Amino acid sequence: MKNLAVFASGSGSNFEAIAEAVANGELKANLKFLFCDKKNAFALERAKKFGVKTYAFELKEFASKAEFEEKIVEILNEEQIDMVALAGYMKIVSDTLLSAYENKIINIHPSLLPSFKGAHGIADAYNYGVKVFGVSIHYVSAQLDGGKIIAQQSFPYVEGWTVDEVETEIHKIEHKIYPQTLKKLLEENL
Ligand code: GRF
């Protein structure tokens, strides 16, 4: 079985969906740890519930981003991680981490890439008036939300939906598509 690590900065609902899929045997992988770059991230509470090991430290504790990422790489090596799934990890991944784990870091983004990159993908798409929303899973590259797309799922806008209703639908899809995509990558080596 492959060794998986998840990185999150906030709520961690996607982490939970992955942990759930591992716990119920849908996703056959070793979920070795959750890393949070925010010590108060709610995701850490979710990890406790699932008995998943956690690491939590913040960029400000290090002299530079490179040193921060060197520490992360050290842990990834120690834990023999095969794949990193970013799930609401709100930091740009820099060269130290990218070059050590090339093509082994994936991310979920709440829009149909390449449209609506960045931290406000849902609100940006909503305010633009798009009629087809969606979710993308992609390899992480040096370009923000810019790596090759692995999976996408779209859904039509229902007239009258608020941005919150769109967001709820997006999360529903995310929680299905992320474990499914990890299954393909980790079990079938796609
Ligand atoms: C998700 O919408 C994900 O697409 C984006 O950040 C959000 C994280 O949500 N990258 P959560 O922390 O998994 O609940």
Residues whose N, C-alpha, C, O or C-beta is under 5 A from the ligand:
A	BS01	GRF	G10 S11 G12 S13 N14 F15 A87 G88 I108 H109 P110
